Amino acid sequence: MAKSLPNQALQPIIDPLRGFASAADLRRYRSDMKLAIIAEYDPSFEPHTHTDAAIAHSASVLNLDVQSEWISTAEADLTTLSAFNALWVAPGSPYRNLSRTLDAIRFAREHDVATLGTCGGYQHMVIEFARNVAGIRDAQHAEYDPYASCVIVSRLPCSLVGRELEIALTPGSRTAAAYGTHSVTERYYCNFGVNPDFVAQIASAGFEVVGRDADGDCRVMEISQHRFFVGTLFVPQARSRPDRPHPLITAFLLAAAR
Protein backbone atom coordinates (compact mmCIF):
# COMPACT_ATOMS: atom_id res chain seq x y z
CA MET A 1 0.00 0.00 0.00
CA ALA A 2 1.37 3.44 -0.91
CA LYS A 3 0.94 6.72 0.87
CA SER A 4 1.49 10.32 -0.13
CA LEU A 5 3.10 13.08 1.86
CA PRO A 6 2.28 16.75 1.34
CA ASN A 7 4.96 18.71 -0.50
CA GLN A 8 5.84 20.82 2.54
CA ALA A 9 6.53 17.67 4.58
CA LEU A 10 8.54 16.07 1.79
CA GLN A 11 10.96 18.88 1.06
CA PRO A 12 13.16 18.66 4.18
CA ILE A 13 13.38 14.90 3.59
CA ILE A 14 14.17 15.12 -0.11
CA ASP A 15 17.03 17.58 0.17
CA PRO A 16 19.48 15.37 2.12
CA LEU A 17 18.36 12.15 0.40
CA ARG A 18 18.92 12.90 -3.26
CA GLY A 19 21.25 9.91 -3.51
CA PHE A 20 18.49 7.55 -2.41
CA ALA A 21 15.36 8.56 -4.27
CA SER A 22 13.81 11.18 -6.50
CA ALA A 23 11.03 13.44 -5.29
CA ALA A 24 8.53 11.29 -7.20
CA ASP A 25 9.85 8.14 -5.52
CA LEU A 26 9.52 9.68 -2.08
CA ARG A 27 5.83 10.42 -2.61
CA ARG A 28 5.04 6.74 -2.93
CA TYR A 29 6.24 4.06 -0.55
CA ARG A 30 4.91 1.36 1.74
CA SER A 31 2.65 2.63 4.50
CA ASP A 32 4.08 0.12 6.96
CA MET A 33 7.13 -2.07 7.41
CA LYS A 34 8.58 -4.62 9.80
CA LEU A 35 11.99 -3.97 11.32
CA ALA A 36 14.00 -6.59 13.19
CA ILE A 37 16.46 -5.23 15.75
CA ILE A 38 19.10 -7.83 16.52
CA ALA A 39 20.69 -7.63 19.99
CA GLU A 40 20.08 -8.62 23.59
CA TYR A 41 17.67 -5.85 24.58
CA ASP A 42 18.49 -4.08 27.84
CA PRO A 43 16.23 -1.17 28.84
CA SER A 44 18.97 0.18 31.12
CA PHE A 45 21.45 0.40 28.22
CA GLU A 46 21.18 3.91 26.77
CA PRO A 47 21.91 3.01 23.11
CA HIS A 48 18.96 0.59 23.15
CA THR A 49 16.46 3.17 24.36
CA HIS A 50 17.94 5.64 21.88
CA THR A 51 17.33 3.08 19.12
CA ASP A 52 13.62 2.82 19.85
CA ALA A 53 13.29 6.60 20.08
CA ALA A 54 15.21 7.25 16.84
CA ILE A 55 13.01 4.83 14.90
CA ALA A 56 9.93 6.65 16.18
CA HIS A 57 11.41 10.05 15.22
CA SER A 58 12.15 9.06 11.62
CA ALA A 59 8.96 7.04 11.19
CA SER A 60 6.93 10.03 12.30
CA VAL A 61 8.41 12.44 9.78
CA LEU A 62 7.90 9.85 7.05
CA ASN A 63 4.34 9.08 8.17
CA LEU A 64 5.45 5.46 8.18
CA ASP A 65 4.14 2.75 10.49
CA VAL A 66 7.27 0.89 11.59
CA GLN A 67 6.61 -2.31 13.50
CA SER A 68 9.94 -2.92 15.20
CA GLU A 69 10.80 -6.01 17.20
CA TRP A 70 13.86 -6.75 19.29
CA ILE A 71 15.16 -10.24 18.62
CA SER A 72 17.83 -11.90 20.72
CA THR A 73 20.72 -13.26 18.71
CA ALA A 74 19.96 -16.64 20.26
CA GLU A 75 16.57 -16.57 18.52
CA ALA A 76 17.59 -14.93 15.24
CA ASP A 77 16.76 -17.82 12.91
CA LEU A 78 16.39 -17.15 9.20
CA THR A 79 12.78 -18.33 9.06
CA THR A 80 11.79 -15.61 11.50
CA LEU A 81 13.92 -12.90 9.87
CA SER A 82 12.54 -13.53 6.38
CA ALA A 83 9.28 -11.88 7.50
CA PHE A 84 10.99 -8.50 8.06
CA ASN A 85 11.66 -5.67 5.60
CA ALA A 86 14.79 -4.41 7.35
CA LEU A 87 17.46 -5.44 9.83
CA TRP A 88 19.20 -3.25 12.41
CA VAL A 89 22.10 -4.92 14.23
CA ALA A 90 22.23 -2.89 17.42
CA PRO A 91 24.97 -2.17 19.99
CA GLY A 92 25.45 -4.43 22.97
CA SER A 93 27.99 -7.08 22.00
CA PRO A 94 29.29 -9.61 22.78
CA TYR A 95 26.07 -11.24 21.65
CA ARG A 96 24.67 -14.48 22.99
CA ASN A 97 25.03 -16.25 19.64
CA LEU A 98 27.76 -15.11 17.27
CA SER A 99 26.94 -17.66 14.58
CA ARG A 100 23.27 -16.69 14.31
CA THR A 101 24.19 -13.01 14.26
CA LEU A 102 26.52 -13.54 11.32
CA ASP A 103 23.96 -15.72 9.53
CA ALA A 104 21.35 -12.97 9.90
CA ILE A 105 23.72 -10.36 8.46
CA ARG A 106 24.67 -12.64 5.58
CA PHE A 107 21.01 -13.30 4.80
CA ALA A 108 20.27 -9.56 4.69
CA ARG A 109 23.34 -8.81 2.58
CA GLU A 110 22.66 -11.56 0.04
CA HIS A 111 18.91 -10.88 -0.21
CA ASP A 112 19.12 -7.08 -0.53
CA VAL A 113 17.40 -6.47 2.80
CA ALA A 114 18.03 -2.94 4.08
CA THR A 115 20.60 -3.28 6.87
CA LEU A 116 22.04 -0.85 9.40
CA GLY A 117 24.69 -1.82 11.92
CA THR A 118 25.76 0.55 14.67
CA CYS A 119 28.65 0.14 17.10
CA GLY A 120 28.84 -3.62 17.84
CA GLY A 121 26.39 -4.31 15.03
CA TYR A 122 28.73 -2.69 12.52
CA GLN A 123 31.66 -4.67 13.89
CA HIS A 124 29.77 -7.90 13.22
CA MET A 125 28.90 -6.76 9.69
CA VAL A 126 32.64 -6.47 9.10
CA ILE A 127 33.29 -9.95 10.52
CA GLU A 128 30.58 -11.49 8.31
CA PHE A 129 31.84 -9.76 5.18
CA ALA A 130 35.45 -10.65 5.93
CA ARG A 131 34.59 -14.34 6.33
CA ASN A 132 32.16 -14.78 3.46
CA VAL A 133 33.28 -12.27 0.85
CA ALA A 134 36.85 -11.12 1.51
CA GLY A 135 38.06 -14.70 2.00
CA ILE A 136 39.30 -14.24 5.58
CA ARG A 137 37.62 -17.39 6.85
CA ASP A 138 39.09 -17.20 10.36
CA ALA A 139 38.14 -13.53 10.91
CA GLN A 140 37.35 -13.01 14.59
CA HIS A 141 36.25 -10.36 17.07
CA ALA A 142 38.52 -9.73 20.08
CA GLU A 143 35.50 -9.70 22.43
CA TYR A 144 34.99 -13.39 21.71
CA ASP A 145 38.60 -14.49 21.33
CA PRO A 146 41.36 -11.90 21.90
CA TYR A 147 43.99 -14.53 21.07
CA ALA A 148 42.49 -15.61 17.74
CA SER A 149 44.89 -15.98 14.81
CA CYS A 150 43.04 -13.33 12.78
CA VAL A 151 41.50 -10.56 14.87
CA ILE A 152 39.59 -8.35 12.43
CA VAL A 153 37.85 -6.32 15.14
CA SER A 154 40.33 -5.35 17.84
CA ARG A 155 40.32 -3.28 21.01
CA LEU A 156 40.81 0.42 20.36
CA PRO A 157 43.98 2.03 21.78
CA CYS A 158 41.70 4.52 23.58
CA SER A 159 38.06 3.97 24.50
CA LEU A 160 35.55 6.08 22.58
CA VAL A 161 32.70 5.59 25.05
CA GLY A 162 30.85 8.87 25.51
CA ARG A 163 32.98 10.85 23.07
CA GLU A 164 31.68 12.96 20.19
CA LEU A 165 34.05 13.24 17.23
CA GLU A 166 34.01 14.59 13.70
CA ILE A 167 33.86 12.21 10.74
CA ALA A 168 34.70 13.05 7.14
CA LEU A 169 32.38 11.36 4.64
CA THR A 170 33.35 10.38 1.11
CA PRO A 171 31.72 12.66 -1.49
CA GLY A 172 29.36 10.67 -3.69
CA SER A 173 28.81 7.92 -1.12
CA ARG A 174 25.28 6.96 -0.17
CA THR A 175 26.04 7.81 3.44
CA ALA A 176 27.12 11.33 2.50
CA ALA A 177 23.96 11.64 0.39
CA ALA A 178 21.84 10.73 3.42
CA TYR A 179 23.49 13.38 5.58
CA GLY A 180 23.60 15.98 2.81
CA THR A 181 27.11 16.96 3.91
CA HIS A 182 30.68 15.64 3.98
CA SER A 183 31.45 16.35 7.63
CA VAL A 184 29.44 15.20 10.64
CA THR A 185 29.86 14.90 14.39
CA GLU A 186 28.65 11.72 16.07
CA ARG A 187 28.71 10.02 19.47
CA TYR A 188 30.45 6.74 20.30
CA TYR A 189 29.89 4.01 22.88
CA CYS A 190 32.57 1.56 21.78
CA ASN A 191 35.85 0.05 22.89
CA PHE A 192 36.48 -1.93 19.69
CA GLY A 193 37.02 -1.06 16.04
CA VAL A 194 38.12 -2.55 12.72
CA ASN A 195 41.75 -3.62 12.79
CA PRO A 196 43.59 -1.15 10.47
CA ASP A 197 45.70 -4.00 9.10
CA PHE A 198 42.63 -5.47 7.35
CA VAL A 199 40.70 -2.38 6.27
CA ALA A 200 42.16 -2.21 2.74
CA GLN A 201 41.53 -5.90 2.05
CA ILE A 202 37.91 -5.70 3.19
CA ALA A 203 37.28 -2.44 1.34
CA SER A 204 38.74 -3.79 -1.90
CA ALA A 205 36.30 -6.72 -1.68
CA GLY A 206 33.35 -4.31 -1.75
CA PHE A 207 32.62 -3.13 1.79
CA GLU A 208 33.85 0.38 1.14
CA VAL A 209 35.20 2.85 3.68
CA VAL A 210 33.13 6.03 3.33
CA GLY A 211 33.79 7.71 6.67
CA ARG A 212 37.01 8.39 8.57
CA ASP A 213 37.86 10.33 11.71
CA ALA A 214 40.51 13.03 12.06
CA ASP A 215 43.22 10.36 12.44
CA GLY A 216 42.14 8.62 9.24
CA ASP A 217 40.66 5.62 11.04
CA CYS A 218 37.72 3.77 9.48
CA ARG A 219 34.39 4.74 11.04
CA VAL A 220 31.73 4.18 8.34
CA MET A 221 31.48 1.46 5.67
CA GLU A 222 28.86 0.68 3.03
CA ILE A 223 28.10 -1.54 0.05
CA SER A 224 27.09 0.93 -2.62
CA GLN A 225 25.29 -1.63 -4.86
CA HIS A 226 23.03 -2.79 -2.02
CA ARG A 227 19.56 -1.37 -1.28
CA PHE A 228 21.06 -0.15 2.02
CA PHE A 229 23.98 -1.83 3.78
CA VAL A 230 25.69 0.69 6.07
CA GLY A 231 27.73 0.20 9.22
CA THR A 232 28.86 2.90 11.62
CA LEU A 233 31.20 2.59 14.58
CA PHE A 234 29.37 5.50 16.19
CA VAL A 235 25.78 5.40 17.43
CA PRO A 236 23.69 7.75 15.25
CA GLN A 237 20.53 7.07 17.23
CA ALA A 238 22.07 8.93 20.18
CA ARG A 239 21.76 12.24 18.33
CA SER A 240 18.23 11.80 16.98
CA ARG A 241 15.54 14.13 18.31
CA PRO A 242 11.77 14.37 17.71
CA ASP A 243 12.20 17.64 15.83
CA ARG A 244 15.44 16.51 14.17
CA PRO A 245 15.21 12.83 13.16
CA HIS A 246 18.61 11.42 12.32
CA PRO A 247 19.12 11.58 8.52
CA LEU A 248 20.93 8.25 8.29
CA ILE A 249 18.14 6.45 10.12
CA THR A 250 15.54 8.20 7.99
CA ALA A 251 17.40 7.07 4.86
CA PHE A 252 17.53 3.52 6.25
CA LEU A 253 13.77 3.38 6.79
CA LEU A 254 13.13 4.89 3.36
CA ALA A 255 15.32 2.29 1.69
CA ALA A 256 13.39 -0.48 3.44
CA ALA A 257 10.00 1.02 2.64
CA ARG A 258 10.53 1.77 -1.05
Backbone torsions as a table, in degrees:
resi	resn	phi	psi	omega
1	MET	NA	135.3	-178.6
2	ALA	-105.5	153.8	176.6
3	LYS	-130.1	160.3	178.0
4	SER	-118.2	142.0	174.2
5	LEU	-107.1	146.3	175.4
6	PRO	-65.7	151.5	-176.4
7	ASN	-54.3	-41.5	-176.6
8	GLN	-66.1	-28.0	177.0
9	ALA	-80.2	-30.7	-178.2
10	LEU	-72.7	-37.0	-168.1
11	GLN	-57.4	-46.2	179.3
12	PRO	-67.4	-17.9	176.5
13	ILE	-84.0	-40.6	-176.5
14	ILE	-63.2	-45.1	-172.3
15	ASP	-52.5	-50.8	-178.8
16	PRO	-83.7	0.2	-174.1
17	LEU	-118.8	26.3	-177.3
18	ARG	-60.8	-26.9	179.7
19	GLY	-77.3	-7.9	-176.6
20	PHE	-106.6	-34.1	-175.4
21	ALA	-163.5	154.1	174.3
22	SER	-81.4	168.8	178.6
23	ALA	-59.8	-39.2	179.3
24	ALA	-63.5	-41.0	179.1
25	ASP	-60.8	-41.7	-174.7
26	LEU	-69.1	-17.6	179.2
27	ARG	-81.4	-10.5	-179.6
28	ARG	-135.9	119.8	178.5
29	TYR	-159.9	172.6	179.2
30	ARG	-59.5	145.0	178.5
31	SER	-83.4	-17.4	178.4
32	ASP	-146.9	162.7	178.6
33	MET	-158.2	158.5	178.8
34	LYS	-111.5	127.8	-176.7
35	LEU	-119.9	122.6	175.4
36	ALA	-94.9	127.6	176.3
37	ILE	-108.5	113.7	-174.8
38	ILE	-94.4	116.8	176.0
39	ALA	171.3	172.7	176.2
40	GLU	-93.4	98.3	-171.7
41	TYR	-61.0	132.5	179.1
42	ASP	-136.7	107.3	-176.8
43	PRO	-63.6	-15.4	178.2
44	SER	-89.6	-5.8	-178.8
45	PHE	-93.6	113.3	-171.5
46	GLU	-53.4	-44.4	179.4
47	PRO	-59.6	-27.4	179.0
48	HIS	-73.1	-43.1	177.4
49	THR	-68.6	-33.9	175.3
50	HIS	-63.0	-35.8	-179.1
51	THR	-62.6	-48.9	178.7
52	ASP	-59.6	-43.9	-178.1
53	ALA	-65.5	-42.4	-177.6
54	ALA	-64.9	-37.8	176.9
55	ILE	-61.6	-44.5	179.7
56	ALA	-63.0	-39.7	-179.9
57	HIS	-61.0	-50.9	-177.0
58	SER	-70.3	-38.9	178.9
59	ALA	-61.8	-37.1	-178.9
60	SER	-65.2	-46.2	-178.4
61	VAL	-68.5	-24.6	178.5
62	LEU	-90.6	-5.1	-175.1
63	ASN	55.2	43.5	-174.6
64	LEU	-116.3	130.3	178.0
65	ASP	-86.3	102.3	-179.5
66	VAL	-100.2	116.6	177.2
67	GLN	-96.6	95.2	-177.2
68	SER	-96.8	146.2	-178.6
69	GLU	-141.2	126.9	175.0
70	TRP	-79.2	129.8	-179.2
71	ILE	-126.2	122.4	176.8
72	SER	-62.4	145.5	178.8
73	THR	-61.8	-25.5	178.5
74	ALA	-70.2	-17.7	-177.7
75	GLU	-116.2	11.6	-175.4
76	ALA	-84.7	67.1	178.4
77	ASP	-86.0	154.2	-172.6
78	LEU	-67.2	-29.0	177.6
79	THR	-62.2	-43.5	178.5
80	THR	-67.0	-46.1	-174.4
81	LEU	-67.9	-24.7	-178.3
82	SER	-65.7	-13.8	180.0
83	ALA	-85.9	-3.6	-175.9
84	PHE	-103.2	152.5	178.6
85	ASN	-89.4	-16.5	-175.7
86	ALA	-154.2	158.8	-178.6
87	LEU	-133.2	126.9	174.3
88	TRP	-117.9	116.6	176.6
89	VAL	-93.0	109.3	-167.9
90	ALA	-90.4	167.6	175.2
91	PRO	-63.5	169.0	175.4
92	GLY	118.5	17.6	178.4
93	SER	-76.7	160.1	8.6
94	PRO	-72.8	143.0	-179.3
95	TYR	-84.4	162.7	-179.1
96	ARG	-66.9	-33.7	-177.0
97	ASN	-135.7	100.5	-178.6
98	LEU	-64.4	-44.1	-176.1
99	SER	-60.4	-46.4	-179.3
100	ARG	-68.1	-33.6	176.5
101	THR	-61.8	-46.6	-179.5
102	LEU	-67.6	-36.5	177.2
103	ASP	-63.6	-39.8	179.1
104	ALA	-64.1	-43.3	179.3
105	ILE	-65.2	-42.6	179.3
106	ARG	-62.3	-42.9	178.2
107	PHE	-57.6	-47.5	-178.9
108	ALA	-65.1	-40.9	-179.6
109	ARG	-65.9	-43.7	-175.7
110	GLU	-78.2	-20.7	-177.8
111	HIS	-109.3	17.0	174.4
112	ASP	57.8	36.9	175.6
113	VAL	-87.3	128.3	-179.6
114	ALA	-54.7	127.7	-173.3
115	THR	-135.7	130.3	173.9
116	LEU	-125.1	131.7	175.3
117	GLY	-124.4	128.2	-179.4
118	THR	-123.3	137.5	179.5
119	CYS	57.2	-116.2	179.9
120	GLY	-60.8	-32.6	177.4
121	GLY	-61.7	-43.7	176.7
122	TYR	-61.4	-43.5	-179.3
123	GLN	-58.2	-37.8	179.6
124	HIS	-75.5	-28.1	172.3
125	MET	-62.3	-39.8	179.2
126	VAL	-65.9	-43.5	178.9
127	ILE	-60.3	-46.9	-179.4
128	GLU	-60.8	-45.7	-178.3
129	PHE	-66.2	-41.2	179.5
130	ALA	-60.6	-42.9	-177.6
131	ARG	-71.4	-43.7	-168.6
132	ASN	-101.2	-13.1	179.6
133	VAL	-122.5	-47.8	-175.9
134	ALA	-79.6	-6.6	175.6
135	GLY	81.4	15.0	178.9
136	ILE	-97.4	77.4	-168.7
137	ARG	-62.1	-27.2	-178.2
138	ASP	-99.8	19.8	178.7
139	ALA	-55.8	134.3	-176.2
140	GLN	-140.5	161.6	178.9
141	HIS	-105.6	132.6	-175.9
142	ALA	-63.4	-23.4	177.3
143	GLU	-64.1	-31.3	-178.6
144	TYR	-90.6	-38.5	-178.3
145	ASP	-152.5	89.9	-178.1
146	PRO	-65.8	-14.3	-178.6
147	TYR	-106.6	14.9	179.3
148	ALA	-61.8	156.3	-178.0
149	SER	-70.4	-23.2	-176.5
150	CYS	-139.5	84.3	-178.7
151	VAL	-86.2	105.3	-179.2
152	ILE	-84.1	-35.9	175.9
153	VAL	-111.3	114.6	-173.2
154	SER	-118.4	165.3	178.6
155	ARG	-68.5	136.0	179.3
156	LEU	-70.6	146.3	177.4
157	PRO	-57.8	-35.5	177.6
158	CYS	-133.0	133.2	179.2
159	SER	-60.5	143.1	177.1
160	LEU	-106.6	7.4	-177.1
161	VAL	-59.0	123.3	176.6
162	GLY	82.9	-2.3	-177.1
163	ARG	-91.6	148.6	173.8
164	GLU	-116.4	123.0	-173.8
165	LEU	-134.0	155.9	179.7
166	GLU	-83.0	141.9	177.9
167	ILE	-126.4	133.4	175.2
168	ALA	-94.3	126.1	-178.7
169	LEU	-100.3	145.2	-179.2
170	THR	-71.3	122.6	176.6
171	PRO	-57.6	137.2	180.0
172	GLY	89.2	-10.2	177.8
173	SER	-75.5	158.2	179.2
174	ARG	-68.7	-30.9	177.7
175	THR	-66.8	-43.8	177.5
176	ALA	-62.6	-36.9	178.4
177	ALA	-63.8	-37.4	179.4
178	ALA	-64.7	-42.5	-179.4
179	TYR	-76.2	-28.9	-175.3
180	GLY	74.0	21.5	179.9
181	THR	-159.1	168.4	-178.8
182	HIS	-109.7	5.0	179.2
183	SER	-142.8	124.9	-178.3
184	VAL	-135.7	159.7	174.3
185	THR	-118.3	128.9	-176.1
186	GLU	-137.2	162.2	-177.2
187	ARG	-102.3	144.6	-178.8
188	TYR	-115.4	155.5	174.2
189	TYR	-134.9	20.7	-166.3
190	CYS	-113.2	156.6	173.7
191	ASN	-116.3	-2.4	-176.8
192	PHE	-128.4	154.1	178.1
193	GLY	-152.7	174.7	-179.5
194	VAL	-69.2	129.7	178.2
195	ASN	-60.4	119.1	-177.2
196	PRO	-56.0	-25.2	-178.3
197	ASP	-67.1	-17.8	-175.8
198	PHE	-114.7	-3.6	-175.6
199	VAL	-57.7	-47.9	-176.4
200	ALA	-62.8	-40.4	-179.2
201	GLN	-65.6	-42.1	179.8
202	ILE	-69.4	-42.0	-179.6
203	ALA	-64.3	-39.7	-178.9
204	SER	-67.8	-21.1	178.2
205	ALA	-83.6	-8.3	174.3
206	GLY	125.8	-9.4	175.0
207	PHE	-95.7	90.0	-166.0
208	GLU	-79.4	144.5	173.6
209	VAL	-82.3	119.3	-179.2
210	VAL	-124.3	6.4	177.1
211	GLY	-150.8	130.5	179.4
212	ARG	-134.1	152.5	177.2
213	ASP	-87.2	-173.9	-175.7
214	ALA	-62.9	-23.8	178.9
215	ASP	-89.7	-0.3	-179.7
216	GLY	86.3	7.6	-178.6
217	ASP	-80.1	144.6	-177.4
218	CYS	-66.3	127.6	-178.9
219	ARG	-131.6	-18.8	177.9
220	VAL	-139.8	135.7	176.8
221	MET	-135.0	153.0	179.4
222	GLU	-152.3	158.4	169.3
223	ILE	-106.7	110.3	-171.0
224	SER	-68.4	-27.6	-177.6
225	GLN	-81.6	-10.6	-177.1
226	HIS	-82.6	154.9	174.3
227	ARG	-50.4	-48.7	174.3
228	PHE	-170.4	111.3	178.5
229	PHE	-141.8	91.1	-172.4
230	VAL	-129.1	135.0	176.0
231	GLY	-125.4	136.2	179.0
232	THR	-128.0	136.2	176.0
233	LEU	-71.8	-29.4	176.7
234	PHE	-80.2	176.8	-177.0
235	VAL	-116.6	90.3	-176.0
236	PRO	-61.1	-30.6	-177.6
237	GLN	-61.2	-22.2	-178.8
238	ALA	-67.8	-20.4	-177.3
239	ARG	-108.1	7.6	177.3
240	SER	-79.2	142.9	178.8
241	ARG	-135.7	155.5	-179.6
242	PRO	-54.6	-39.2	-179.4
243	ASP	-90.6	-5.0	177.9
244	ARG	-140.9	71.6	177.9
245	PRO	-55.8	145.2	-177.6
246	HIS	-69.5	128.4	-174.9
247	PRO	-62.9	-33.1	-179.4
248	LEU	-70.2	-37.4	178.8
249	ILE	-71.6	-37.1	175.4
250	THR	-62.0	-43.2	178.9
251	ALA	-63.9	-38.3	177.9
252	PHE	-60.9	-48.2	179.8
253	LEU	-65.8	-37.9	177.3
254	LEU	-62.7	-43.4	-179.5
255	ALA	-61.4	-37.6	179.9
256	ALA	-72.6	-33.7	-173.7
257	ALA	-86.9	-17.0	-177.5
258	ARG	-62.9	NA	NA
